[in-house]
Amino acid sequence: MARWKKRPTANHRLRADDCRRRPGVWIEIGAYSSGYSATATARRIRTADRLPYYSPAGAFETRTTPQPNGDTTVYARYTGAAS
């Protein structure tokens, strides 16, 4: 039986800092093999749920992009403190 390819884990602390240093610029957070995982991660970034590096909730926007190899990539950008 074939094994799944080991994927690098997204370093959310570094990615959140990158976003804050360049507000308004889309930064790649990571690639996910499942669209569901990518969507769940994008939601957690927007709401800062279980990912406190992206707080306060609403300070980041996210988008997901399907890739030709079947992965889904999550991108985020810092828009400033939520009002």
CNS distance restraints for C-alpha pairs under 8 A (distance, minus, plus):
assign (resid   9 and name CA) (resid  30 and name CA) 7.61 0.50 0.50
assign (resid  10 and name CA) (resid  15 and name CA) 7.93 0.50 0.50
assign (resid  10 and name CA) (resid  29 and name CA) 6.34 0.50 0.50
assign (resid  10 and name CA) (resid  30 and name CA) 5.48 0.50 0.50
assign (resid  11 and name CA) (resid  15 and name CA) 6.29 0.50 0.50
assign (resid  11 and name CA) (resid  29 and name CA) 7.95 0.50 0.50
assign (resid  12 and name CA) (resid  16 and name CA) 5.88 0.50 0.50
assign (resid  12 and name CA) (resid  29 and name CA) 7.28 0.50 0.50
assign (resid  12 and name CA) (resid  51 and name CA) 7.61 0.50 0.50
assign (resid  12 and name CA) (resid  53 and name CA) 6.84 0.50 0.50
assign (resid  13 and name CA) (resid  17 and name CA) 6.30 0.50 0.50
assign (resid  13 and name CA) (resid  53 and name CA) 5.64 0.50 0.50
assign (resid  14 and name CA) (resid  18 and name CA) 6.12 0.50 0.50
assign (resid  15 and name CA) (resid  19 and name CA) 6.23 0.50 0.50
assign (resid  15 and name CA) (resid  27 and name CA) 7.41 0.50 0.50
assign (resid  15 and name CA) (resid  28 and name CA) 7.85 0.50 0.50
assign (resid  15 and name CA) (resid  29 and name CA) 6.13 0.50 0.50
assign (resid  16 and name CA) (resid  20 and name CA) 6.29 0.50 0.50
assign (resid  16 and name CA) (resid  53 and name CA) 6.06 0.50 0.50
assign (resid  16 and name CA) (resid  54 and name CA) 5.98 0.50 0.50
assign (resid  17 and name CA) (resid  21 and name CA) 6.20 0.50 0.50
assign (resid  18 and name CA) (resid  22 and name CA) 6.41 0.50 0.50
assign (resid  18 and name CA) (resid  27 and name CA) 7.47 0.50 0.50
assign (resid  19 and name CA) (resid  23 and name CA) 5.86 0.50 0.50
assign (resid  19 and name CA) (resid  24 and name CA) 7.84 0.50 0.50
assign (resid  19 and name CA) (resid  25 and name CA) 7.04 0.50 0.50
assign (resid  19 and name CA) (resid  26 and name CA) 7.58 0.50 0.50
assign (resid  19 and name CA) (resid  27 and name CA) 6.38 0.50 0.50
assign (resid  19 and name CA) (resid  76 and name CA) 7.29 0.50 0.50
assign (resid  19 and name CA) (resid  77 and name CA) 5.57 0.50 0.50
assign (resid  19 and name CA) (resid  78 and name CA) 5.34 0.50 0.50
assign (resid  20 and name CA) (resid  77 and name CA) 7.97 0.50 0.50
assign (resid  20 and name CA) (resid  78 and name CA) 5.71 0.50 0.50
assign (resid  22 and name CA) (resid  78 and name CA) 7.55 0.50 0.50
assign (resid  23 and name CA) (resid  77 and name CA) 6.46 0.50 0.50
assign (resid  23 and name CA) (resid  78 and name CA) 4.88 0.50 0.50
assign (resid  23 and name CA) (resid  79 and name CA) 5.99 0.50 0.50
assign (resid  23 and name CA) (resid  80 and name CA) 7.37 0.50 0.50
assign (resid  24 and name CA) (resid  77 and name CA) 5.51 0.50 0.50
assign (resid  24 and name CA) (resid  78 and name CA) 5.67 0.50 0.50
assign (resid  24 and name CA) (resid  79 and name CA) 5.79 0.50 0.50
assign (resid  25 and name CA) (resid  77 and name CA) 5.55 0.50 0.50
assign (resid  25 and name CA) (resid  78 and name CA) 7.39 0.50 0.50
assign (resid  26 and name CA) (resid  75 and name CA) 5.96 0.50 0.50
assign (resid  26 and name CA) (resid  76 and name CA) 5.42 0.50 0.50
assign (resid  26 and name CA) (resid  77 and name CA) 4.78 0.50 0.50
assign (resid  27 and name CA) (resid  75 and name CA) 5.37 0.50 0.50
assign (resid  27 and name CA) (resid  76 and name CA) 5.44 0.50 0.50
assign (resid  27 and name CA) (resid  77 and name CA) 6.15 0.50 0.50
assign (resid  28 and name CA) (resid  73 and name CA) 7.23 0.50 0.50
assign (resid  28 and name CA) (resid  74 and name CA) 6.13 0.50 0.50
assign (resid  28 and name CA) (resid  75 and name CA) 4.45 0.50 0.50
assign (resid  28 and name CA) (resid  76 and name CA) 6.65 0.50 0.50
assign (resid  29 and name CA) (resid  73 and name CA) 7.44 0.50 0.50
assign (resid  29 and name CA) (resid  74 and name CA) 5.45 0.50 0.50
assign (resid  29 and name CA) (resid  75 and name CA) 5.32 0.50 0.50
assign (resid  29 and name CA) (resid  76 and name CA) 6.68 0.50 0.50
assign (resid  30 and name CA) (resid  73 and name CA) 5.71 0.50 0.50
assign (resid  30 and name CA) (resid  74 and name CA) 5.60 0.50 0.50
assign (resid  30 and name CA) (resid  75 and name CA) 7.43 0.50 0.50
assign (resid  31 and name CA) (resid  38 and name CA) 7.54 0.50 0.50
assign (resid  31 and name CA) (resid  71 and name CA) 6.18 0.50 0.50
assign (resid  31 and name CA) (resid  72 and name CA) 5.58 0.50 0.50
assign (resid  31 and name CA) (resid  73 and name CA) 4.23 0.50 0.50
assign (resid  31 and name CA) (resid  74 and name CA) 6.34 0.50 0.50
assign (resid  32 and name CA) (resid  37 and name CA) 6.45 0.50 0.50
assign (resid  32 and name CA) (resid  38 and name CA) 5.62 0.50 0.50
assign (resid  32 and name CA) (resid  71 and name CA) 5.47 0.50 0.50
assign (resid  32 and name CA) (resid  72 and name CA) 5.21 0.50 0.50
assign (resid  32 and name CA) (resid  73 and name CA) 6.13 0.50 0.50
assign (resid  32 and name CA) (resid  74 and name CA) 7.78 0.50 0.50
assign (resid  33 and name CA) (resid  37 and name CA) 7.62 0.50 0.50
assign (resid  33 and name CA) (resid  38 and name CA) 7.99 0.50 0.50
assign (resid  33 and name CA) (resid  70 and name CA) 6.77 0.50 0.50
assign (resid  33 and name CA) (resid  71 and name CA) 4.51 0.50 0.50
assign (resid  33 and name CA) (resid  72 and name CA) 6.29 0.50 0.50
assign (resid  34 and name CA) (resid  38 and name CA) 6.41 0.50 0.50
assign (resid  34 and name CA) (resid  71 and name CA) 6.52 0.50 0.50
assign (resid  34 and name CA) (resid  72 and name CA) 6.66 0.50 0.50
assign (resid  35 and name CA) (resid  39 and name CA) 6.10 0.50 0.50
assign (resid  35 and name CA) (resid  66 and name CA) 7.70 0.50 0.50
assign (resid  35 and name CA) (resid  71 and name CA) 7.27 0.50 0.50
assign (resid  35 and name CA) (resid  72 and name CA) 5.62 0.50 0.50
assign (resid  36 and name CA) (resid  40 and name CA) 6.07 0.50 0.50
assign (resid  37 and name CA) (resid  41 and name CA) 6.07 0.50 0.50
assign (resid  38 and name CA) (resid  42 and name CA) 6.13 0.50 0.50
assign (resid  38 and name CA) (resid  64 and name CA) 6.80 0.50 0.50
assign (resid  38 and name CA) (resid  72 and name CA) 6.21 0.50 0.50
assign (resid  38 and name CA) (resid  73 and name CA) 6.83 0.50 0.50
assign (resid  38 and name CA) (resid  74 and name CA) 6.08 0.50 0.50
assign (resid  39 and name CA) (resid  43 and name CA) 6.23 0.50 0.50
assign (resid  39 and name CA) (resid  64 and name CA) 6.87 0.50 0.50
assign (resid  39 and name CA) (resid  74 and name CA) 7.90 0.50 0.50
assign (resid  40 and name CA) (resid  44 and name CA) 6.22 0.50 0.50
assign (resid  41 and name CA) (resid  45 and name CA) 6.20 0.50 0.50
assign (resid  41 and name CA) (resid  74 and name CA) 7.75 0.50 0.50
assign (resid  42 and name CA) (resid  46 and name CA) 6.38 0.50 0.50
assign (resid  42 and name CA) (resid  62 and name CA) 5.70 0.50 0.50
assign (resid  42 and name CA) (resid  63 and name CA) 6.90 0.50 0.50
assign (resid  42 and name CA) (resid  64 and name CA) 7.36 0.50 0.50
assign (resid  42 and name CA) (resid  74 and name CA) 6.50 0.50 0.50
assign (resid  42 and name CA) (resid  75 and name CA) 7.91 0.50 0.50
assign (resid  42 and name CA) (resid  76 and name CA) 7.84 0.50 0.50
assign (resid  43 and name CA) (resid  47 and name CA) 6.16 0.50 0.50
assign (resid  43 and name CA) (resid  49 and name CA) 7.98 0.50 0.50
assign (resid  43 and name CA) (resid  62 and name CA) 7.79 0.50 0.50
assign (resid  44 and name CA) (resid  48 and name CA) 5.33 0.50 0.50
assign (resid  44 and name CA) (resid  49 and name CA) 4.74 0.50 0.50
assign (resid  44 and name CA) (resid  50 and name CA) 6.69 0.50 0.50
assign (resid  44 and name CA) (resid  51 and name CA) 6.46 0.50 0.50
assign (resid  45 and name CA) (resid  49 and name CA) 6.86 0.50 0.50
assign (resid  45 and name CA) (resid  51 and name CA) 6.40 0.50 0.50
assign (resid  45 and name CA) (resid  54 and name CA) 5.83 0.50 0.50
assign (resid  45 and name CA) (resid  57 and name CA) 7.95 0.50 0.50
assign (resid  45 and name CA) (resid  60 and name CA) 6.90 0.50 0.50
assign (resid  45 and name CA) (resid  61 and name CA) 7.95 0.50 0.50
assign (resid  45 and name CA) (resid  62 and name CA) 7.38 0.50 0.50
assign (resid  45 and name CA) (resid  76 and name CA) 7.94 0.50 0.50
assign (resid  46 and name CA) (resid  54 and name CA) 7.40 0.50 0.50
assign (resid  46 and name CA) (resid  57 and name CA) 5.98 0.50 0.50
assign (resid  46 and name CA) (resid  58 and name CA) 5.46 0.50 0.50
assign (resid  46 and name CA) (resid  59 and name CA) 7.06 0.50 0.50
assign (resid  46 and name CA) (resid  60 and name CA) 5.42 0.50 0.50
assign (resid  46 and name CA) (resid  61 and name CA) 6.01 0.50 0.50
assign (resid  46 and name CA) (resid  62 and name CA) 6.73 0.50 0.50
assign (resid  47 and name CA) (resid  54 and name CA) 7.97 0.50 0.50
assign (resid  47 and name CA) (resid  55 and name CA) 7.63 0.50 0.50
assign (resid  47 and name CA) (resid  56 and name CA) 7.75 0.50 0.50
assign (resid  47 and name CA) (resid  57 and name CA) 4.44 0.50 0.50
assign (resid  47 and name CA) (resid  58 and name CA) 6.01 0.50 0.50
assign (resid  48 and name CA) (resid  52 and name CA) 5.38 0.50 0.50
assign (resid  48 and name CA) (resid  53 and name CA) 7.30 0.50 0.50
assign (resid  48 and name CA) (resid  54 and name CA) 5.23 0.50 0.50
assign (resid  48 and name CA) (resid  55 and name CA) 5.14 0.50 0.50
assign (resid  48 and name CA) (resid  56 and name CA) 6.56 0.50 0.50
assign (resid  48 and name CA) (resid  57 and name CA) 5.08 0.50 0.50
assign (resid  48 and name CA) (resid  58 and name CA) 7.85 0.50 0.50
assign (resid  51 and name CA) (resid  55 and name CA) 7.72 0.50 0.50
assign (resid  52 and name CA) (resid  56 and name CA) 7.93 0.50 0.50
assign (resid  54 and name CA) (resid  59 and name CA) 7.25 0.50 0.50
assign (resid  54 and name CA) (resid  60 and name CA) 6.95 0.50 0.50
assign (resid  55 and name CA) (resid  59 and name CA) 6.74 0.50 0.50
assign (resid  56 and name CA) (resid  81 and name CA) 6.64 0.50 0.50
assign (resid  56 and name CA) (resid  82 and name CA) 6.60 0.50 0.50
assign (resid  57 and name CA) (resid  82 and name CA) 6.65 0.50 0.50
assign (resid  58 and name CA) (resid  81 and name CA) 7.27 0.50 0.50
assign (resid  58 and name CA) (resid  82 and name CA) 5.02 0.50 0.50
assign (resid  59 and name CA) (resid  78 and name CA) 6.01 0.50 0.50
assign (resid  59 and name CA) (resid  79 and name CA) 5.54 0.50 0.50
assign (resid  59 and name CA) (resid  80 and name CA) 5.13 0.50 0.50
assign (resid  59 and name CA) (resid  81 and name CA) 4.86 0.50 0.50
assign (resid  59 and name CA) (resid  82 and name CA) 4.91 0.50 0.50
assign (resid  60 and name CA) (resid  76 and name CA) 6.46 0.50 0.50
assign (resid  60 and name CA) (resid  77 and name CA) 5.50 0.50 0.50
assign (resid  60 and name CA) (resid  78 and name CA) 4.54 0.50 0.50
assign (resid  60 and name CA) (resid  79 and name CA) 5.60 0.50 0.50
assign (resid  60 and name CA) (resid  80 and name CA) 7.29 0.50 0.50
assign (resid  61 and name CA) (resid  76 and name CA) 5.54 0.50 0.50
assign (resid  61 and name CA) (resid  77 and name CA) 5.40 0.50 0.50
assign (resid  61 and name CA) (resid  78 and name CA) 6.55 0.50 0.50
assign (resid  61 and name CA) (resid  79 and name CA) 6.93 0.50 0.50
assign (resid  62 and name CA) (resid  74 and name CA) 7.05 0.50 0.50
assign (resid  62 and name CA) (resid  75 and name CA) 5.57 0.50 0.50
assign (resid  62 and name CA) (resid  76 and name CA) 4.29 0.50 0.50
assign (resid  62 and name CA) (resid  77 and name CA) 6.53 0.50 0.50
assign (resid  63 and name CA) (resid  74 and name CA) 5.95 0.50 0.50
assign (resid  63 and name CA) (resid  75 and name CA) 5.35 0.50 0.50
assign (resid  63 and name CA) (resid  76 and name CA) 6.49 0.50 0.50
assign (resid  64 and name CA) (resid  72 and name CA) 6.41 0.50 0.50
assign (resid  64 and name CA) (resid  73 and name CA) 5.53 0.50 0.50
assign (resid  64 and name CA) (resid  74 and name CA) 4.60 0.50 0.50
assign (resid  64 and name CA) (resid  75 and name CA) 6.23 0.50 0.50
assign (resid  65 and name CA) (resid  72 and name CA) 5.47 0.50 0.50
assign (resid  65 and name CA) (resid  73 and name CA) 5.17 0.50 0.50
assign (resid  65 and name CA) (resid  74 and name CA) 6.59 0.50 0.50
assign (resid  65 and name CA) (resid  75 and name CA) 7.99 0.50 0.50
assign (resid  66 and name CA) (resid  70 and name CA) 6.76 0.50 0.50
assign (resid  66 and name CA) (resid  71 and name CA) 6.03 0.50 0.50
assign (resid  66 and name CA) (resid  72 and name CA) 4.28 0.50 0.50
assign (resid  66 and name CA) (resid  73 and name CA) 6.32 0.50 0.50
assign (resid  67 and name CA) (resid  71 and name CA) 5.28 0.50 0.50
assign (resid  67 and name CA) (resid  72 and name CA) 5.68 0.50 0.50
assign (resid  67 and name CA) (resid  73 and name CA) 7.09 0.50 0.50
